[in-house]
Amino acid sequence: MQYTYKTHGTCSSQINIETDGDIIRSVEFEGGCDGNLNGISKLVTGLTVKDVIDRLSGIRCGRKSTSCPDQLSKALLELSESVSD
């Protein structure tokens, strides 16, 4: 399944996610810190949606109330809720 999420409160503007069932196949951030976000994308590929949500939810970037990893967890939560409906 392909899913696109518009981020809020981060340097990245969008996250494109591809899943196969509950396994993450690819993640691509648009904008943001290229090296760090490519690293996060590689690290989460092959993991379950739930594992990534559990690991990344609540991470903050400096004084911001969110971060790119936190936004990824929100995107995955939204994706999993839309699939279960």
Number of C-alpha atoms within 10 A of each C-alpha: 12 12 14 15 18 12 21 13 13 18 14 19 15 21 19 16 22 16 20 12 12 16 17 21 19 16 22 16 23 15 13 14 12 12 9 12 19 13 10 17 19 14 12 18 18 14 14 17 20 15 13 21 19 10 13 17 17 16 16 15 14 8 7 10 12 18 23 27 23 22 26 25 23 18 22 23 17 13 19 15 10 9 11 6 5
